[in-house]
Amino acid sequence: MPHPVFRIIRLPALLCTLALAGCMFASPPQPEPETPPTPLAAFMIAHEPGDTATVHDPDYGGDVQVTMQETFISATGEECRRASLVSRQQEAEMAVICRKEGGRWVMGARIWGQGIR
């Protein structure tokens, strides 16, 4: 007959083993679904420097004239694209989008100005 101390130790060991075994059957965390790009982001991803178009994007107040400016590598090594935007009210902005590790494109912070053409 086993010593009583061994019986006490076996119960917690058995419970830990069962708990760890249950982890093997848990599904891995699912990544969040990627949201589709905005109309402006989609244009910037698909076009090269010199391309110009009017893009309707509610995030930028409706129709904006977009002119692709340049493609560059950021300080962190990401491929980025810059464009100038002019609204119907002649308000101007610069837009930057960069490709993150894994291939996902992310818009940079908005930069406003006046007279950018």
HUMO-V886392 format. One record per pair of residues at least 6 apart in sequence whose C-alpha atoms are under 7 Angstrom apart, sorted by the first residue. I is the first residue (numbers start at 1). J is the second residue. Records with the same first field share a line. If there is no record, write none. Layout:
I=J + J
//
This chain:
39=55 + 56 + 57
40=55 + 57
48=68
49=68 + 69 + 70 + 71
50=67 + 68 + 69
51=67 + 68
52=66 + 67 + 68
53=65 + 66 + 67
54=63 + 64 + 65 + 66
55=63 + 64 + 65 + 66
56=62 + 63 + 64
57=63
63=87 + 88
64=85 + 86 + 87 + 88
65=85 + 86 + 87
66=83 + 84 + 85 + 86
67=83 + 84 + 85
68=82 + 83 + 84
69=82 + 83 + 84
70=81 + 82
71=80 + 81 + 82
72=79 + 80 + 81
73=79 + 80
74=80
78=98 + 99 + 100
79=98 + 99
80=96 + 97 + 98 + 99
81=96 + 97 + 98
82=95 + 96 + 97
83=94 + 95 + 96
84=93 + 94 + 95
85=92 + 93 + 94
86=92 + 93
91=114
92=112 + 113 + 114 + 115 + 116
93=111 + 112 + 113
94=110 + 111 + 112
95=108 + 110 + 111
96=107 + 108
97=105 + 106 + 107 + 108
98=105 + 106 + 107
99=105 + 106
100=106
//
